[in-house]
Amino acid sequence: MAIELDGVRVATTMRTPGNDFELAVGFCHNEGLLAGEPVREVRYCANGSAAATAFNVVSVSTDDKAPPPTPRLATTTSSCGFCGTDEIDELAARLEPMSGDQIDWGVLADAPDKLRPAQDLFDVTGAVHAAAVVDASGGVSLVREDVGRHNAVDKLAGRMLLDGDLPATGHAVVVTGRASFELVHKAWAAGFRALVAVSAPTALAVVTAERAGMQLAGFARDGALTIYVD
Protein backbone atom coordinates (compact mmCIF):
# COMPACT_ATOMS: atom_id res chain seq x y z
CA MET A 1 0.00 0.00 0.00
CA ALA A 2 1.25 3.47 -0.88
CA ILE A 3 0.81 6.28 1.67
CA GLU A 4 0.59 9.90 0.59
CA LEU A 5 0.67 13.00 2.78
CA ASP A 6 -0.65 16.22 1.27
CA GLY A 7 -0.13 14.80 -2.21
CA VAL A 8 3.41 13.51 -1.65
CA ARG A 9 4.05 9.76 -1.56
CA VAL A 10 5.92 9.12 1.67
CA ALA A 11 6.03 5.32 1.86
CA THR A 12 5.03 2.04 0.35
CA THR A 13 4.42 -0.76 2.82
CA MET A 14 3.60 -4.44 2.57
CA ARG A 15 0.47 -4.80 4.70
CA THR A 16 -2.54 -6.93 5.41
CA PRO A 17 -5.56 -5.10 3.93
CA GLY A 18 -7.94 -3.67 6.48
CA ASN A 19 -7.87 -0.56 8.67
CA ASP A 20 -5.91 1.13 5.89
CA PHE A 21 -6.82 4.66 6.97
CA GLU A 22 -5.57 3.92 10.48
CA LEU A 23 -2.33 2.54 9.06
CA ALA A 24 -1.70 5.61 6.93
CA VAL A 25 -2.50 8.08 9.71
CA GLY A 26 -0.55 6.13 12.29
CA PHE A 27 2.48 5.88 10.03
CA CYS A 28 2.46 9.62 9.36
CA HIS A 29 2.11 10.38 13.06
CA ASN A 30 4.73 7.93 14.29
CA GLU A 31 7.23 9.12 11.70
CA GLY A 32 6.74 12.72 12.85
CA LEU A 33 5.42 13.78 9.44
CA LEU A 34 2.30 15.45 10.82
CA ALA A 35 4.35 17.69 13.13
CA GLY A 36 1.35 18.06 15.42
CA GLU A 37 -1.01 19.21 12.69
CA PRO A 38 -4.51 17.68 12.71
CA VAL A 39 -5.59 15.28 9.99
CA ARG A 40 -8.30 16.90 7.89
CA GLU A 41 -9.12 14.05 5.53
CA VAL A 42 -8.14 10.46 4.79
CA ARG A 43 -9.25 8.77 1.58
CA TYR A 44 -8.37 6.18 -0.99
CA CYS A 45 -6.71 7.77 -3.98
CA ALA A 46 -7.38 5.72 -7.10
CA ASN A 47 -5.65 8.14 -9.50
CA GLY A 48 -7.53 6.60 -12.40
CA SER A 49 -6.22 3.11 -11.67
CA ALA A 50 -8.13 -0.11 -12.12
CA ALA A 51 -10.53 -1.25 -9.43
CA ALA A 52 -8.13 -3.99 -8.33
CA THR A 53 -5.53 -1.42 -7.31
CA ALA A 54 -7.80 1.49 -6.37
CA PHE A 55 -7.55 0.70 -2.67
CA ASN A 56 -3.77 0.43 -2.55
CA VAL A 57 -3.12 4.16 -2.27
CA VAL A 58 -4.24 6.10 0.82
CA SER A 59 -3.99 9.87 0.93
CA VAL A 60 -3.74 11.74 4.25
CA SER A 61 -4.40 15.48 4.19
CA THR A 62 -3.56 18.25 6.64
CA ASP A 63 -4.57 20.89 4.10
CA ASP A 64 -0.84 21.45 3.54
CA LYS A 65 -0.35 22.54 7.15
CA ALA A 66 2.27 19.87 7.89
CA PRO A 67 5.85 20.49 6.71
CA PRO A 68 6.68 19.15 3.24
CA PRO A 69 7.30 15.44 3.88
CA THR A 70 10.44 13.52 3.03
CA PRO A 71 9.61 10.28 1.22
CA ARG A 72 10.97 6.91 2.38
CA LEU A 73 14.03 5.80 0.41
CA ALA A 74 12.78 2.24 -0.03
CA THR A 75 9.72 0.04 0.17
CA THR A 76 8.82 -1.02 3.71
CA THR A 77 8.54 -4.80 3.94
CA SER A 78 6.50 -6.83 6.41
CA SER A 79 9.57 -7.29 8.63
CA CYS A 80 11.27 -3.91 8.51
CA GLY A 81 9.62 -0.62 9.33
CA PHE A 82 12.69 1.56 9.04
CA CYS A 83 14.31 0.27 5.83
CA GLY A 84 15.81 3.27 4.04
CA THR A 85 15.84 5.57 7.05
CA ASP A 86 19.39 6.81 7.47
CA GLU A 87 19.13 9.18 10.40
CA ILE A 88 17.73 7.12 13.28
CA ASP A 89 19.21 9.41 15.89
CA GLU A 90 17.66 12.43 14.21
CA LEU A 91 14.23 10.78 14.31
CA ALA A 92 14.58 9.81 17.97
CA ALA A 93 15.73 13.31 18.91
CA ARG A 94 12.27 14.74 18.21
CA LEU A 95 10.67 12.74 21.05
CA GLU A 96 10.61 13.67 24.73
CA PRO A 97 11.46 11.07 27.40
CA MET A 98 8.53 9.29 29.01
CA SER A 99 7.01 10.61 32.21
CA GLY A 100 4.25 9.55 34.56
CA ASP A 101 3.65 6.55 36.76
CA GLN A 102 4.92 3.14 35.74
CA ILE A 103 2.46 0.40 34.84
CA ASP A 104 2.55 -2.56 37.19
CA TRP A 105 4.59 -5.43 35.77
CA GLY A 106 2.07 -7.96 37.03
CA VAL A 107 -0.59 -6.33 34.87
CA LEU A 108 1.71 -6.35 31.84
CA ALA A 109 2.67 -10.00 32.33
CA ASP A 110 -0.94 -11.03 31.76
CA ALA A 111 -1.41 -8.86 28.65
CA PRO A 112 -0.41 -11.43 25.98
CA ASP A 113 -2.91 -13.95 27.36
CA LYS A 114 -5.64 -11.32 27.03
CA LEU A 115 -4.55 -10.47 23.49
CA ARG A 116 -4.54 -14.04 22.20
CA PRO A 117 -8.36 -14.57 22.08
CA ALA A 118 -8.71 -11.46 19.90
CA GLN A 119 -6.33 -12.72 17.18
CA ASP A 120 -9.06 -13.82 14.79
CA LEU A 121 -6.99 -13.47 11.64
CA PHE A 122 -4.13 -15.43 13.15
CA ASP A 123 -6.51 -18.22 13.98
CA VAL A 124 -7.40 -18.47 10.29
CA THR A 125 -3.96 -17.92 8.73
CA GLY A 126 -1.33 -18.56 11.39
CA ALA A 127 0.72 -15.92 9.59
CA VAL A 128 0.01 -12.47 11.04
CA HIS A 129 1.14 -10.48 14.04
CA ALA A 130 -1.00 -8.54 16.49
CA ALA A 131 -0.70 -5.49 18.72
CA ALA A 132 -3.00 -4.35 21.49
CA VAL A 133 -3.53 -1.34 23.73
CA VAL A 134 -3.53 -2.23 27.43
CA ASP A 135 -4.55 0.15 30.20
CA ALA A 136 -3.06 0.37 33.67
CA SER A 137 -5.63 -2.06 35.05
CA GLY A 138 -4.88 -4.68 32.38
CA GLY A 139 -7.88 -4.06 30.16
CA VAL A 140 -7.37 -4.57 26.42
CA SER A 141 -9.18 -1.78 24.60
CA LEU A 142 -7.96 -2.08 21.01
CA VAL A 143 -6.42 -4.87 18.90
CA ARG A 144 -5.08 -4.80 15.36
CA GLU A 145 -3.53 -7.57 13.24
CA ASP A 146 -1.17 -7.33 10.28
CA VAL A 147 1.55 -9.30 8.54
CA GLY A 148 3.95 -6.64 9.87
CA ARG A 149 4.31 -5.91 13.58
CA HIS A 150 5.10 -2.28 12.82
CA ASN A 151 1.92 -1.97 10.74
CA ALA A 152 -0.18 -3.32 13.60
CA VAL A 153 1.26 -0.67 15.93
CA ASP A 154 0.74 2.05 13.33
CA LYS A 155 -2.90 0.95 13.02
CA LEU A 156 -3.34 1.30 16.78
CA ALA A 157 -1.78 4.75 16.76
CA GLY A 158 -3.85 5.84 13.78
CA ARG A 159 -7.12 4.76 15.39
CA MET A 160 -6.21 6.49 18.64
CA LEU A 161 -5.17 9.69 16.86
CA LEU A 162 -8.40 9.80 14.86
CA ASP A 163 -10.32 9.28 18.13
CA GLY A 164 -8.37 12.00 19.94
CA ASP A 165 -6.71 9.49 22.30
CA LEU A 166 -3.04 10.27 21.64
CA PRO A 167 -0.65 10.51 23.36
CA ALA A 168 -1.36 7.09 24.88
CA THR A 169 -0.45 8.26 28.37
CA GLY A 170 -0.76 5.58 31.04
CA HIS A 171 -1.16 2.79 28.48
CA ALA A 172 1.04 -0.01 27.22
CA VAL A 173 1.27 -1.73 23.86
CA VAL A 174 1.73 -5.50 23.68
CA VAL A 175 3.02 -7.09 20.49
CA THR A 176 3.48 -10.60 19.20
CA GLY A 177 6.96 -11.57 18.06
CA ARG A 178 10.13 -9.72 18.94
CA ALA A 179 10.56 -6.09 20.01
CA SER A 180 12.69 -4.28 17.45
CA PHE A 181 13.96 -0.71 17.49
CA GLU A 182 11.18 0.32 15.13
CA LEU A 183 8.49 -0.90 17.53
CA VAL A 184 10.04 0.93 20.47
CA HIS A 185 10.27 4.05 18.36
CA LYS A 186 6.65 3.85 17.23
CA ALA A 187 5.44 3.11 20.77
CA TRP A 188 7.47 6.09 22.01
CA ALA A 189 6.07 8.36 19.28
CA ALA A 190 2.53 7.35 20.22
CA GLY A 191 3.19 8.02 23.91
CA PHE A 192 2.87 4.48 25.26
CA ARG A 193 4.39 4.09 28.72
CA ALA A 194 5.46 0.48 28.15
CA LEU A 195 6.10 -2.04 25.40
CA VAL A 196 5.68 -5.76 26.03
CA ALA A 197 6.71 -8.38 23.47
CA VAL A 198 6.08 -12.10 23.34
CA SER A 199 9.66 -12.71 22.14
CA ALA A 200 13.02 -11.04 22.77
CA PRO A 201 13.93 -7.40 22.17
CA THR A 202 16.89 -6.47 20.02
CA ALA A 203 19.87 -4.73 21.60
CA LEU A 204 18.97 -1.49 19.79
CA ALA A 205 15.42 -1.75 21.09
CA VAL A 206 16.74 -1.91 24.66
CA VAL A 207 19.01 1.08 24.11
CA THR A 208 16.14 3.06 22.58
CA ALA A 209 13.76 2.18 25.42
CA GLU A 210 16.38 3.32 27.92
CA ARG A 211 16.67 6.60 26.06
CA ALA A 212 12.91 6.95 26.03
CA GLY A 213 12.47 6.04 29.70
CA MET A 214 9.98 3.45 28.49
CA GLN A 215 9.28 0.19 30.28
CA LEU A 216 10.32 -2.72 28.08
CA ALA A 217 9.77 -6.42 28.58
CA GLY A 218 10.15 -9.53 26.43
CA PHE A 219 9.38 -13.23 26.58
CA ALA A 220 5.94 -12.40 27.99
CA ARG A 221 4.29 -15.80 28.13
CA ASP A 222 2.10 -17.71 30.55
CA GLY A 223 1.92 -14.85 33.04
CA ALA A 224 5.69 -14.29 33.20
CA LEU A 225 8.04 -11.88 31.45
CA THR A 226 11.65 -10.72 31.34
CA ILE A 227 12.19 -7.06 32.22
CA TYR A 228 14.80 -5.25 30.14
CA VAL A 229 14.06 -1.62 31.06
CA ASP A 230 12.28 -0.89 34.34
C-alpha positions as CSV (number, residue, x, y, z in Angstrom):
1,M,0.0,0.0,0.0
2,A,1.3,3.5,-0.9
3,I,0.8,6.3,1.7
4,E,0.6,9.9,0.6
5,L,0.7,13.0,2.8
6,D,-0.6,16.2,1.3
7,G,-0.1,14.8,-2.2
8,V,3.4,13.5,-1.7
9,R,4.1,9.8,-1.6
10,V,5.9,9.1,1.7
11,A,6.0,5.3,1.9
12,T,5.0,2.0,0.4
13,T,4.4,-0.8,2.8
14,M,3.6,-4.4,2.6
15,R,0.5,-4.8,4.7
16,T,-2.5,-6.9,5.4
17,P,-5.6,-5.1,3.9
18,G,-7.9,-3.7,6.5
19,N,-7.9,-0.6,8.7
20,D,-5.9,1.1,5.9
21,F,-6.8,4.7,7.0
22,E,-5.6,3.9,10.5
23,L,-2.3,2.5,9.1
24,A,-1.7,5.6,6.9
25,V,-2.5,8.1,9.7
26,G,-0.6,6.1,12.3
27,F,2.5,5.9,10.0
28,C,2.5,9.6,9.4
29,H,2.1,10.4,13.1
30,N,4.7,7.9,14.3
31,E,7.2,9.1,11.7
32,G,6.7,12.7,12.8
33,L,5.4,13.8,9.4
34,L,2.3,15.4,10.8
35,A,4.3,17.7,13.1
36,G,1.4,18.1,15.4
37,E,-1.0,19.2,12.7
38,P,-4.5,17.7,12.7
39,V,-5.6,15.3,10.0
40,R,-8.3,16.9,7.9
41,E,-9.1,14.0,5.5
42,V,-8.1,10.5,4.8
43,R,-9.2,8.8,1.6
44,Y,-8.4,6.2,-1.0
45,C,-6.7,7.8,-4.0
46,A,-7.4,5.7,-7.1
47,N,-5.7,8.1,-9.5
48,G,-7.5,6.6,-12.4
49,S,-6.2,3.1,-11.7
50,A,-8.1,-0.1,-12.1
51,A,-10.5,-1.2,-9.4
52,A,-8.1,-4.0,-8.3
53,T,-5.5,-1.4,-7.3
54,A,-7.8,1.5,-6.4
55,F,-7.5,0.7,-2.7
56,N,-3.8,0.4,-2.5
57,V,-3.1,4.2,-2.3
58,V,-4.2,6.1,0.8
59,S,-4.0,9.9,0.9
60,V,-3.7,11.7,4.3
61,S,-4.4,15.5,4.2
62,T,-3.6,18.2,6.6
63,D,-4.6,20.9,4.1
64,D,-0.8,21.4,3.5
65,K,-0.4,22.5,7.2
66,A,2.3,19.9,7.9
67,P,5.9,20.5,6.7
68,P,6.7,19.2,3.2
69,P,7.3,15.4,3.9
70,T,10.4,13.5,3.0
71,P,9.6,10.3,1.2
72,R,11.0,6.9,2.4
73,L,14.0,5.8,0.4
74,A,12.8,2.2,0.0
75,T,9.7,0.0,0.2
76,T,8.8,-1.0,3.7
77,T,8.5,-4.8,3.9
78,S,6.5,-6.8,6.4
79,S,9.6,-7.3,8.6
80,C,11.3,-3.9,8.5
81,G,9.6,-0.6,9.3
82,F,12.7,1.6,9.0
83,C,14.3,0.3,5.8
84,G,15.8,3.3,4.0
85,T,15.8,5.6,7.1
86,D,19.4,6.8,7.5
87,E,19.1,9.2,10.4
88,I,17.7,7.1,13.3
89,D,19.2,9.4,15.9
90,E,17.7,12.4,14.2
91,L,14.2,10.8,14.3
92,A,14.6,9.8,18.0
93,A,15.7,13.3,18.9
94,R,12.3,14.7,18.2
95,L,10.7,12.7,21.1
96,E,10.6,13.7,24.7
97,P,11.5,11.1,27.4
98,M,8.5,9.3,29.0
99,S,7.0,10.6,32.2
100,G,4.2,9.6,34.6
101,D,3.7,6.5,36.8
102,Q,4.9,3.1,35.7
103,I,2.5,0.4,34.8
104,D,2.6,-2.6,37.2
105,W,4.6,-5.4,35.8
106,G,2.1,-8.0,37.0
107,V,-0.6,-6.3,34.9
108,L,1.7,-6.4,31.8
109,A,2.7,-10.0,32.3
110,D,-0.9,-11.0,31.8
111,A,-1.4,-8.9,28.7
112,P,-0.4,-11.4,26.0
113,D,-2.9,-13.9,27.4
114,K,-5.6,-11.3,27.0
115,L,-4.5,-10.5,23.5
116,R,-4.5,-14.0,22.2
117,P,-8.4,-14.6,22.1
118,A,-8.7,-11.5,19.9
119,Q,-6.3,-12.7,17.2
120,D,-9.1,-13.8,14.8
121,L,-7.0,-13.5,11.6
122,F,-4.1,-15.4,13.2
123,D,-6.5,-18.2,14.0
124,V,-7.4,-18.5,10.3
125,T,-4.0,-17.9,8.7
126,G,-1.3,-18.6,11.4
127,A,0.7,-15.9,9.6
128,V,0.0,-12.5,11.0
129,H,1.1,-10.5,14.0
130,A,-1.0,-8.5,16.5
131,A,-0.7,-5.5,18.7
132,A,-3.0,-4.3,21.5
133,V,-3.5,-1.3,23.7
134,V,-3.5,-2.2,27.4
135,D,-4.6,0.2,30.2
136,A,-3.1,0.4,33.7
137,S,-5.6,-2.1,35.0
138,G,-4.9,-4.7,32.4
139,G,-7.9,-4.1,30.2
140,V,-7.4,-4.6,26.4
141,S,-9.2,-1.8,24.6
142,L,-8.0,-2.1,21.0
143,V,-6.4,-4.9,18.9
144,R,-5.1,-4.8,15.4
145,E,-3.5,-7.6,13.2
146,D,-1.2,-7.3,10.3
147,V,1.6,-9.3,8.5
148,G,3.9,-6.6,9.9
149,R,4.3,-5.9,13.6
150,H,5.1,-2.3,12.8
151,N,1.9,-2.0,10.7
152,A,-0.2,-3.3,13.6
153,V,1.3,-0.7,15.9
154,D,0.7,2.1,13.3
155,K,-2.9,1.0,13.0
156,L,-3.3,1.3,16.8
157,A,-1.8,4.8,16.8
158,G,-3.8,5.8,13.8
159,R,-7.1,4.8,15.4
160,M,-6.2,6.5,18.6
161,L,-5.2,9.7,16.9
162,L,-8.4,9.8,14.9
163,D,-10.3,9.3,18.1
164,G,-8.4,12.0,19.9
165,D,-6.7,9.5,22.3
166,L,-3.0,10.3,21.6
167,P,-0.7,10.5,23.4
168,A,-1.4,7.1,24.9
169,T,-0.5,8.3,28.4
170,G,-0.8,5.6,31.0
171,H,-1.2,2.8,28.5
172,A,1.0,0.0,27.2
173,V,1.3,-1.7,23.9
174,V,1.7,-5.5,23.7
175,V,3.0,-7.1,20.5
176,T,3.5,-10.6,19.2
177,G,7.0,-11.6,18.1
178,R,10.1,-9.7,18.9
179,A,10.6,-6.1,20.0
180,S,12.7,-4.3,17.5
181,F,14.0,-0.7,17.5
182,E,11.2,0.3,15.1
183,L,8.5,-0.9,17.5
184,V,10.0,0.9,20.5
185,H,10.3,4.0,18.4
186,K,6.6,3.8,17.2
187,A,5.4,3.1,20.8
188,W,7.5,6.1,22.0
189,A,6.1,8.4,19.3
190,A,2.5,7.3,20.2
191,G,3.2,8.0,23.9
192,F,2.9,4.5,25.3
193,R,4.4,4.1,28.7
194,A,5.5,0.5,28.1
195,L,6.1,-2.0,25.4
196,V,5.7,-5.8,26.0
197,A,6.7,-8.4,23.5
198,V,6.1,-12.1,23.3
199,S,9.7,-12.7,22.1
200,A,13.0,-11.0,22.8
201,P,13.9,-7.4,22.2
202,T,16.9,-6.5,20.0
203,A,19.9,-4.7,21.6
204,L,19.0,-1.5,19.8
205,A,15.4,-1.8,21.1
206,V,16.7,-1.9,24.7
207,V,19.0,1.1,24.1
208,T,16.1,3.1,22.6
209,A,13.8,2.2,25.4
210,E,16.4,3.3,27.9
211,R,16.7,6.6,26.1
212,A,12.9,7.0,26.0
213,G,12.5,6.0,29.7
214,M,10.0,3.4,28.5
215,Q,9.3,0.2,30.3
216,L,10.3,-2.7,28.1
217,A,9.8,-6.4,28.6
218,G,10.2,-9.5,26.4
219,F,9.4,-13.2,26.6
220,A,5.9,-12.4,28.0
221,R,4.3,-15.8,28.1
222,D,2.1,-17.7,30.6
223,G,1.9,-14.9,33.0
224,A,5.7,-14.3,33.2
225,L,8.0,-11.9,31.4
226,T,11.6,-10.7,31.3
227,I,12.2,-7.1,32.2
228,Y,14.8,-5.2,30.1
229,V,14.1,-1.6,31.1
230,D,12.3,-0.9,34.3
